[in-house]
Amino acid sequence: MKKLCVCFLFAGLLWLPVCTLAATIPWQKLKPAEQTALQSLKDEWPQLDEAQQRNFVDLARHYPELTPEEKMRFRNRLETWSRLTPAQRQAARDKYRAFSRVPEEKQEQVRKMVREQEKQ
């Protein structure tokens, strides 16, 4: 259940626009566990707007509850996200929107196709 919750929270971040407003939550004000979970965002943290920062902090709150495997997957996905250009992030958001329109009973088929493509 917590895997599903974290996935939905992370997927929700895909909807957020990329903004360049000044940070409202200083990195130093984050708890050590939040800093650990969000380490790959440290350099770009000041450029995130308040809504984005709060969403990432909400994600990080669940981090201590994750299994070691889930923590690794979380960090890998966040690191991958942090490396994307704004255009790549927009493409990811567009793909997420398209996927959310796929009927639930067909979503597993789509996931399987994506996994197969990733193996190649």
C-alpha positions, 0 to 999 in steps of 0.5 A, spaced: 500 500 500 505 504 501 508 503 495 502 505 491 502 511 495 509 513 494 508 512 486 501 516 486 505 522 490 511 521 485 506 521 479 503 527 482 509 531 481 509 530 474 503 535 474 507 541 477 510 546 472 517 548 472 518 554 475 524 559 477 521 562 483 525 563 489 525 558 494 521 559 500 523 553 504 531 553 505 534 547 504 537 548 511 530 548 514 529 541 512 530 535 517 536 530 516 531 525 513 528 529 508 535 532 506 537 525 505 531 523 501 531 529 497 539 529 496 539 529 488 535 535 488 539 539 493 542 544 487 536 545 484 532 546 491 532 554 491 529 554 484 523 550 486 517 554 487 513 553 494 508 548 492 514 544 488 518 544 495 512 542 499 510 536 495 517 534 495 517 534 502 511 530 503 514 525 499 520 525 503 516 524 509 514 517 507 521 515 506 523 513 513 517 508 512 520 505 505 524 498 505 531 499 503 529 496 496 523 502 495 528 507 498 533 505 492 527 506 487 525 512 490 532 515 490 533 513 483 527 516 480 528 522 484 535 523 481 533 521 474 527 526 475 532 532 477 537 530 471 531 531 466 531 538 462 525 542 462 523 539 455 524 532 458 520 533 464 514 536 460 514 530 455 514 526 462 508 530 464 505 529 457 506 521 458 503 521 465 497 525 462 496 520 457 497 514 461 492 516 466 487 516 460 488 509 459 482 505 462 485 502 468 484 494 466 489 496 460 494 500 464 497 493 466 498 492 459 501 498 458 506 497 464 508 491 461 510 494 454 514 499 457 518 494 461 519 490 455 522 496 451 526 498 457 530 491 457 532 492 450 
